[in-house]
Amino acid sequence: MKELNRSNFQTVDRPVKIMQFGEGNFLRAFVDWILQNLNDAGVINAGVAVVQPMPMGRVADLEKQDGLYTLCLEGIDKGEKVQSKRIIDVLKDFINPFEQYDKFLGYAKSEDLEIIISNTTEAGIALDKTDTDLSKCPKSFPGKLLALLKARYDHFGGDMNKGLAIVPCELIDHNGDELKRCLVELAKINSMDEKFIEWMTTACHYTSTLVDRIVPGYPRDNADAIREEMGFNDNNIVKGEIFHLWVLQKEPYVQEKLPADKSGLNVIFADDITPYKQRKVKILNGSHTAMVPVAYLSGIDTVRESVEDEDVGQFVAELINDEIKPTIDLPKDQMDAFANSVVERFKNPFIRHELMSIALNSTTKFKTRLLPTYNDYRAKFGKSPKHILFSFASLVVFYRGKRGDADIALADDPKYIEFWKELWQMNDYTAMAKKALSAVDLWEQDLDEDDNVQLVAGYIESIVKNGERKALQAFLGK
């Protein structure tokens, strides 16, 4: 079988206009795929230089194949099963800055370079005050980017036309603003010239983004079959779902240099990305979190089985339609389309998404993914959303640590595990509900309001005495 490289696969030679911090599965299955579509459509003509953000990484593996890799997209689209495979060829150069710092800084002199894209995990955009020696590779991503920008500023004599479009994809709020803040603060810590800081904040153009695609990564179960089908020995295959969404804050320079919305894909430049973020976190992540204890205690192990189950599927649908969607300020047709796409994604037959993988840190996830909906629902309707309260009661029982006779492998902060353990030493369901709802240390608010305690206590008692399935059916009025 032929090796996958540019000797055996014909590609177009493109100038490197984009530097990408991050070489992981998500960027290769999402951003690089979008760039491939833009190149193929003639919207842009750009290759990518990949920078490895950590000492350990895979740029060397990518370089062995000249950056080529097979992308497999699988899922349900408009009710139909869809599968596609293609070779992505946008990656052109490969840099480990910890070993090739001079090569990395050399890109600061590039006349072609226009865009910086990053996905260095949520922890990547963080200020490291010890990054004060830019003569060697900084540890943090902001430190590396600062060194590159300072070298570019120096090389081009502060030319305002040599700034870059900077597009972070890390999953934190206002990622563009946060990256810019880190850069400015780190520049000040390094006593850099105010003129450079002004260039960095005005000649360079930052935008915040929201990204959404499930990327399982390397398909270990059928990699050999994919190689046979494609006809190449490929060690960098990556798998993703069909669904994709990229929302970018409108910024004229970024839109000019990276017209990603011209790709024919689900890419949006928006005046405000907040409603889109709320939509994703509330509907996708929120329904995931609410689903886990209800479905798992009902004897279900995966997301797909959960939404296809008559009882749990009805619970999730009612939660989304009756409690989550009314709290998001977007047009109804957009909300309905997104909600339908989420259910299709949950039913993806090509991805086995274990409920217990979502259950990690469920205490914090309830606070961040469901309480915003709870609060917005109460503000709008003046009452508590009952599906969220039933999920809360199920979560309380989940942290008892038992499904039938089997132990549940609880994975959470030890202090939260201890809280739930102490709660289950109580014998009175009303007292348990009150303790759980009024735990301000956990929720950062007191949920002991109106008839919440009475409702949650009743749900807990029903689950414990009758089992989750019968309690859920009673809740649904069956």
C-alpha positions as CSV (number, residue, x, y, z in Angstrom):
1,M,0.0,0.0,0.0
2,K,1.3,3.5,-0.9
3,E,2.3,5.9,1.8
4,L,0.1,9.0,2.1
5,N,2.4,11.9,1.1
6,R,2.7,14.6,-1.6
7,S,4.7,12.3,-3.8
8,N,1.8,9.9,-4.1
9,F,-1.1,12.3,-3.9
10,Q,-1.4,15.3,-6.1
11,T,-2.0,18.6,-4.3
12,V,-2.0,22.3,-5.1
13,D,1.0,24.4,-4.0
14,R,-0.3,27.2,-1.8
15,P,1.5,30.0,0.1
16,V,1.4,29.7,3.9
17,K,-0.9,32.5,4.9
18,I,-2.2,30.9,8.2
19,M,-0.3,29.9,11.3
20,Q,-2.2,27.4,13.4
21,F,-1.4,26.8,17.1
22,G,-2.6,23.3,17.7
23,E,-2.3,20.0,15.8
24,G,-5.0,18.0,17.6
25,N,-8.0,16.1,16.2
26,F,-10.5,19.0,16.6
27,L,-8.6,21.6,14.5
28,R,-7.9,19.0,11.8
29,A,-11.5,17.8,11.6
30,F,-13.1,21.2,11.9
31,V,-11.1,24.3,11.0
32,D,-8.7,22.7,8.5
33,W,-11.7,21.0,6.8
34,I,-13.3,24.4,6.4
35,L,-10.1,25.9,5.0
36,Q,-10.0,22.9,2.6
37,N,-13.5,23.8,1.4
38,L,-12.5,27.5,1.0
39,N,-9.4,26.6,-1.0
40,D,-11.3,24.1,-3.2
41,A,-14.0,26.8,-3.9
42,G,-11.3,29.4,-4.8
43,V,-12.4,31.7,-2.0
44,I,-8.9,31.7,-0.5
45,N,-5.5,30.3,-1.5
46,A,-3.8,29.5,1.7
47,G,-1.6,26.8,3.3
48,V,-1.2,26.3,7.0
49,A,1.9,26.2,9.2
50,V,1.2,24.1,12.2
51,V,2.8,25.1,15.6
52,Q,2.9,22.5,18.3
53,P,1.8,24.3,21.5
54,M,3.2,21.8,24.0
55,P,6.6,20.0,24.2
56,M,4.7,16.7,23.5
57,G,2.7,16.7,20.3
58,R,2.3,15.3,16.9
59,V,3.7,17.7,14.4
60,A,6.5,15.2,13.6
61,D,3.8,12.6,12.7
62,L,2.0,15.0,10.5
63,E,5.2,16.0,8.8
64,K,6.0,12.4,7.9
65,Q,2.9,12.5,5.7
66,D,3.5,16.0,4.4
67,G,0.5,17.1,6.4
68,L,-1.9,14.9,4.4
69,Y,-4.6,12.9,6.3
70,T,-8.0,11.3,5.8
71,L,-11.0,12.9,7.3
72,C,-14.1,10.7,7.9
73,L,-17.4,12.5,8.6
74,E,-20.3,10.4,9.8
75,G,-23.7,11.1,11.1
76,I,-27.4,11.8,10.4
77,D,-28.3,14.7,8.2
78,K,-32.0,15.5,7.7
79,G,-32.9,12.0,8.8
80,E,-30.5,10.2,6.5
81,K,-27.3,8.4,7.4
82,V,-24.3,10.2,5.8
83,Q,-20.7,9.1,5.5
84,S,-17.9,10.9,3.6
85,K,-14.1,10.4,3.4
86,R,-11.6,12.8,1.9
87,I,-7.9,13.7,2.1
88,I,-7.2,17.1,3.6
89,D,-4.1,18.9,2.2
90,V,-4.0,22.4,3.7
91,L,-1.2,21.7,6.2
92,K,2.1,22.8,4.6
93,D,4.7,23.4,7.3
94,F,5.3,21.9,10.8
95,I,7.0,23.6,13.7
96,N,7.9,22.4,17.2
97,P,8.9,25.8,18.7
98,F,10.5,24.1,21.7
99,E,13.1,22.7,19.2
100,Q,12.8,25.1,16.3
101,Y,12.3,28.5,17.9
102,D,14.2,30.3,15.2
103,K,12.1,28.7,12.5
104,F,9.0,29.7,14.5
105,L,10.1,33.4,14.9
106,G,11.1,33.4,11.2
107,Y,7.4,33.4,10.2
108,A,7.2,36.9,11.8
109,K,9.0,38.1,8.7
110,S,6.6,36.5,6.3
111,E,4.9,38.8,3.8
112,D,2.3,36.1,3.2
113,L,1.3,35.4,6.8
114,E,-2.2,37.0,7.5
115,I,-4.0,34.8,10.0
116,I,-3.5,33.2,13.4
117,I,-5.8,30.4,14.4
118,S,-5.6,28.5,17.7
119,N,-7.1,25.7,19.8
120,T,-4.8,25.1,22.7
121,T,-7.6,23.7,25.1
122,E,-9.5,25.9,27.6
123,A,-6.4,26.2,29.7
124,G,-4.3,27.5,26.8
125,I,-5.5,31.1,27.0
126,A,-4.1,31.9,30.4
127,L,-1.6,34.4,31.6
128,D,1.8,32.9,32.7
129,K,3.6,35.7,34.5
130,T,6.8,33.7,34.4
131,D,7.0,34.0,30.6
132,T,9.6,36.8,30.8
133,D,12.5,35.4,28.7
134,L,11.4,35.6,25.0
135,S,14.9,34.7,23.9
136,K,13.8,31.1,24.2
137,C,10.5,29.4,23.6
138,P,7.9,30.6,26.1
139,K,5.9,28.0,27.9
140,S,2.4,29.5,27.3
141,F,0.5,30.0,24.1
142,P,0.1,33.8,24.8
143,G,3.8,33.9,25.4
144,K,4.6,32.3,22.1
145,L,2.2,34.5,20.2
146,L,3.6,37.6,22.0
147,A,7.1,36.7,20.9
148,L,5.9,36.2,17.3
149,L,4.1,39.5,17.2
150,K,7.0,41.4,18.8
151,A,9.4,39.9,16.2
152,R,6.9,40.9,13.4
153,Y,6.6,44.5,14.8
154,D,10.4,44.8,15.0
155,H,11.0,43.4,11.5
156,F,8.4,45.6,9.7
157,G,9.2,48.7,11.8
158,G,5.7,48.9,13.3
159,D,4.0,49.0,9.9
160,M,0.3,49.2,10.7
161,N,-0.5,47.1,7.5
162,K,1.4,44.1,8.8
163,G,-0.9,43.2,11.6
164,L,-2.6,39.8,11.7
165,A,-6.2,38.4,12.0
166,I,-6.2,36.5,15.2
167,V,-9.0,33.8,15.6
168,P,-8.9,31.7,18.8
169,C,-11.2,28.6,19.0
170,E,-10.6,27.7,22.6
171,L,-13.9,26.9,24.5
172,I,-13.9,29.9,26.8
173,D,-16.2,32.9,26.9
174,H,-15.0,35.9,24.8
175,N,-11.9,34.0,23.8
176,G,-10.7,36.8,21.4
177,D,-11.0,39.4,24.1
178,E,-9.4,37.2,26.7
179,L,-6.4,36.4,24.5
180,K,-5.9,40.1,23.7
181,R,-6.1,40.9,27.5
182,C,-3.5,38.2,28.2
183,L,-1.2,39.5,25.5
184,V,-1.3,43.1,26.7
185,E,-0.8,42.1,30.4
186,L,2.2,39.9,29.5
187,A,3.7,42.6,27.3
188,K,3.5,45.0,30.3
189,I,5.1,42.4,32.5
190,N,7.9,42.2,30.0
191,S,8.2,46.0,30.0
192,M,7.5,46.2,26.3
193,D,7.2,49.5,24.4
194,E,3.8,51.2,24.5
195,K,4.0,51.7,20.8
196,F,4.3,48.0,20.3
197,I,1.3,47.4,22.6
198,E,-0.7,49.9,20.6
199,W,0.3,48.1,17.3
200,M,-0.6,44.7,18.8
201,T,-4.0,46.0,19.8
202,T,-4.9,48.1,16.8
203,A,-3.0,46.7,13.8
204,C,-3.9,43.2,14.8
205,H,-7.5,42.2,14.7
206,Y,-9.1,39.8,17.3
207,T,-12.4,38.0,17.1
208,S,-14.2,35.8,19.5
209,T,-15.6,32.5,18.2
210,L,-17.8,29.6,19.1
211,V,-17.0,26.1,17.6
212,D,-19.2,23.1,17.6
213,R,-18.5,19.6,16.2
214,I,-18.1,16.3,18.0
215,V,-14.7,14.8,17.0
216,P,-14.1,11.2,18.3
217,G,-10.6,11.3,16.8
218,Y,-8.6,8.4,15.5
219,P,-11.0,5.5,14.5
220,R,-9.2,2.6,16.1
221,D,-12.1,0.2,15.4
222,N,-12.0,0.6,11.6
223,A,-8.7,2.4,10.6
224,D,-7.5,-0.6,8.6
225,A,-10.7,-0.6,6.5
226,I,-10.4,3.1,5.9
227,R,-6.8,2.7,4.7
228,E,-7.9,-0.1,2.3
229,E,-10.8,2.0,0.9
230,M,-8.6,5.1,0.4
231,G,-5.6,3.1,-0.8
232,F,-3.0,4.8,1.4
233,N,-1.2,3.9,4.6
234,D,-2.4,6.8,6.8
235,N,-1.5,7.0,10.5
236,N,-3.3,10.4,11.0
237,I,-6.9,9.5,10.1
238,V,-9.4,11.5,12.1
239,K,-13.2,11.0,12.5
240,G,-15.8,13.7,13.1
241,E,-19.6,14.0,13.0
242,I,-21.4,15.6,10.1
243,F,-22.8,18.5,12.2
244,H,-20.6,21.6,12.3
245,L,-21.1,25.2,13.4
246,W,-18.6,28.1,13.5
247,V,-19.8,31.4,14.8
248,L,-17.4,34.4,14.7
249,Q,-17.8,37.9,16.0
250,K,-18.0,40.3,13.1
251,E,-14.7,42.0,12.6
252,P,-14.1,43.6,9.1
253,Y,-10.4,42.7,8.8
254,V,-11.0,39.1,9.9
255,Q,-14.0,38.8,7.5
256,E,-11.8,40.1,4.7
257,K,-8.8,37.8,5.3
258,L,-10.9,34.7,6.4
259,P,-14.3,34.8,4.6
260,A,-15.2,31.5,6.1
261,D,-18.9,32.2,5.6
262,K,-18.3,31.9,1.9
263,S,-17.6,28.2,2.1
264,G,-21.1,27.1,1.8
265,L,-20.9,25.6,5.3
266,N,-22.5,26.4,8.6
267,V,-20.3,29.4,9.3
268,I,-21.8,32.7,10.7
269,F,-20.3,36.1,11.3
270,A,-22.6,37.5,14.0
271,D,-22.9,40.9,15.8
272,D,-23.0,39.0,19.0
273,I,-22.1,35.3,19.5
274,T,-23.6,35.2,23.0
275,P,-27.1,33.8,21.9
276,Y,-25.4,31.1,19.9
277,K,-23.2,30.1,22.8
278,Q,-26.2,30.0,25.0
279,R,-28.0,27.9,22.5
280,K,-25.2,25.4,22.3
281,V,-24.5,25.2,26.0
282,K,-28.1,25.2,27.1
283,I,-29.5,22.8,24.5
284,L,-26.6,20.5,23.7
285,N,-24.6,20.5,26.9
286,G,-27.6,21.2,29.2
287,S,-29.7,18.3,27.8
288,H,-26.6,16.0,28.0
289,T,-26.2,16.9,31.7
290,A,-29.9,16.6,32.5
291,M,-30.1,13.3,30.6
292,V,-27.2,11.5,32.4
293,P,-28.7,10.6,35.8
294,V,-32.2,10.1,34.5
295,A,-31.1,7.7,31.7
296,Y,-28.3,6.0,33.6
297,L,-30.4,5.1,36.6
298,S,-33.0,3.9,34.1
299,G,-30.5,1.2,33.0
300,I,-29.2,3.0,29.8
301,D,-25.5,3.4,29.0
302,T,-25.3,5.6,25.9
303,V,-26.6,8.9,24.6
304,R,-28.1,7.3,21.5
305,E,-30.0,4.7,23.5
306,S,-31.2,7.5,25.8
307,V,-32.9,9.6,23.1
308,E,-34.3,6.5,21.4
309,D,-35.8,5.2,24.6
310,E,-39.6,6.0,24.8
311,D,-39.5,7.5,28.3
312,V,-36.1,9.2,28.4
313,G,-36.5,10.4,24.8
314,Q,-39.8,12.1,25.8
315,F,-38.2,13.6,28.9
316,V,-35.3,15.1,26.9
317,A,-37.7,16.4,24.1
318,E,-39.9,18.1,26.7
319,L,-36.9,19.6,28.5
320,I,-35.6,21.1,25.3
321,N,-38.8,22.4,23.9
322,D,-40.6,23.5,27.1
323,E,-37.9,24.7,29.4
324,I,-34.7,25.4,27.4
325,K,-35.7,26.9,24.1
326,P,-38.0,29.6,25.7
327,T,-35.0,31.1,27.5
328,I,-32.9,31.8,24.4
329,D,-33.3,34.9,22.4
330,L,-33.0,33.7,18.8
331,P,-35.6,33.3,16.1
332,K,-37.9,30.3,16.5
333,D,-37.0,28.8,13.2
334,Q,-33.3,28.8,14.1
335,M,-34.0,27.4,17.5
336,D,-36.1,24.6,16.1
337,A,-33.5,23.7,13.5
338,F,-30.7,23.6,16.0
339,A,-32.8,21.6,18.5
340,N,-33.6,19.1,15.8
341,S,-30.0,18.8,14.8
342,V,-29.0,18.2,18.4
343,V,-31.4,15.2,18.6
344,E,-30.0,13.9,15.3
345,R,-26.5,14.2,16.7
346,F,-27.5,12.3,19.8
347,K,-28.8,9.5,17.5
348,N,-25.6,9.3,15.5
349,P,-25.2,5.6,14.9
350,F,-21.5,6.0,14.2
351,I,-20.6,7.4,17.6
352,R,-20.9,5.5,20.9
353,H,-21.1,8.3,23.5
354,E,-21.1,6.8,26.9
355,L,-23.2,8.5,29.6
356,M,-20.5,7.9,32.2
357,S,-18.1,9.9,30.1
358,I,-20.5,12.9,30.4
359,A,-21.0,12.2,34.1
360,L,-17.5,13.3,34.9
361,N,-17.8,16.3,37.3
362,S,-21.6,16.3,37.2
363,T,-21.9,18.6,40.1
364,T,-20.1,21.5,38.4
365,K,-21.8,20.6,35.1
366,F,-25.2,21.0,36.7
367,K,-24.3,24.5,37.9
368,T,-22.7,25.7,34.6
369,R,-25.0,23.9,32.1
370,L,-28.4,23.8,33.7
371,L,-28.7,26.6,36.3
372,P,-28.5,29.4,33.7
373,T,-31.6,27.9,32.1
374,Y,-33.2,27.4,35.5
375,N,-32.6,31.1,36.4
376,D,-33.7,32.4,33.0
377,Y,-36.9,30.2,33.1
378,R,-37.8,31.5,36.6
379,A,-37.2,35.1,35.5
380,K,-39.5,34.7,32.5
381,F,-42.2,32.5,33.9
382,G,-42.1,33.1,37.7
383,K,-41.8,29.4,38.5
384,S,-39.2,26.6,38.6
385,P,-38.7,24.3,35.6
386,K,-39.9,20.9,36.7
387,H,-37.9,18.8,34.3
388,I,-34.7,20.4,35.6
389,L,-35.9,19.7,39.2
390,F,-36.6,16.1,38.3
391,S,-33.1,15.8,36.8
392,F,-31.7,17.4,40.0
393,A,-33.5,14.8,42.1
394,S,-32.1,12.1,39.8
395,L,-28.6,13.6,40.2
396,V,-29.0,13.4,44.0
397,V,-29.9,9.7,43.7
398,F,-27.1,9.1,41.2
399,Y,-24.6,10.4,43.8
400,R,-25.8,7.7,46.2
401,G,-23.4,5.6,44.1
402,K,-25.7,2.7,43.2
403,R,-27.5,1.5,40.1
404,G,-29.4,-1.5,41.3
405,D,-26.8,-3.7,43.0
406,A,-23.9,-2.3,41.1
407,D,-21.6,0.5,42.3
408,I,-21.4,3.7,40.2
409,A,-17.9,4.9,39.6
410,L,-18.4,8.5,40.7
411,A,-15.8,10.9,39.3
412,D,-16.0,14.3,40.8
413,D,-14.1,16.7,43.1
414,P,-13.5,15.0,46.4
415,K,-15.2,17.7,48.3
416,Y,-18.4,17.2,46.3
417,I,-18.2,13.4,46.7
418,E,-18.0,14.0,50.4
419,F,-21.0,16.4,50.4
420,W,-23.2,13.8,48.6
421,K,-21.9,11.0,50.9
422,E,-22.9,13.1,54.0
423,L,-26.3,13.8,52.4
424,W,-27.0,10.1,52.0
425,Q,-26.4,9.5,55.7
426,M,-29.7,11.4,56.3
427,N,-33.0,9.4,56.4
428,D,-35.5,12.2,55.7
429,Y,-36.2,13.0,52.1
430,T,-37.4,16.5,52.8
431,A,-34.2,17.2,54.8
432,M,-32.1,15.7,52.0
433,A,-33.8,17.9,49.4
434,K,-33.4,21.0,51.5
435,K,-29.7,20.3,52.1
436,A,-29.1,19.7,48.4
437,L,-31.0,22.7,47.2
438,S,-29.6,25.1,49.7
439,A,-25.9,24.2,49.1
440,V,-24.7,27.6,48.1
441,D,-21.1,26.4,48.1
442,L,-22.0,24.1,45.2
443,W,-24.5,26.1,43.2
444,E,-23.4,29.7,44.1
445,Q,-27.1,30.4,44.8
446,D,-29.8,29.1,47.1
447,L,-32.3,26.9,45.2
448,D,-34.5,26.5,48.3
449,E,-37.4,28.6,47.0
450,D,-41.1,28.2,46.4
451,D,-42.1,24.5,46.5
452,N,-38.7,23.2,45.2
453,V,-38.0,21.3,48.4
454,Q,-41.4,19.6,48.3
455,L,-41.1,18.7,44.6
456,V,-37.5,17.4,44.8
457,A,-38.2,15.4,48.0
458,G,-41.1,13.7,46.3
459,Y,-39.0,12.9,43.2
460,I,-36.2,11.5,45.3
461,E,-38.6,9.3,47.3
462,S,-40.3,8.1,44.2
463,I,-36.9,7.2,42.6
464,V,-35.7,5.4,45.7
465,K,-38.8,3.4,46.4
466,N,-40.0,2.6,42.8
467,G,-36.9,2.9,40.7
468,E,-35.9,5.6,38.2
469,R,-37.9,4.2,35.3
470,K,-41.3,4.1,37.2
471,A,-40.6,7.5,38.8
472,L,-39.9,8.9,35.4
473,Q,-43.0,7.5,33.9
474,A,-45.0,8.9,36.8
475,F,-43.4,12.3,36.2
476,L,-44.4,12.1,32.5
477,G,-47.9,11.3,33.5
478,K,-47.9,7.7,32.1
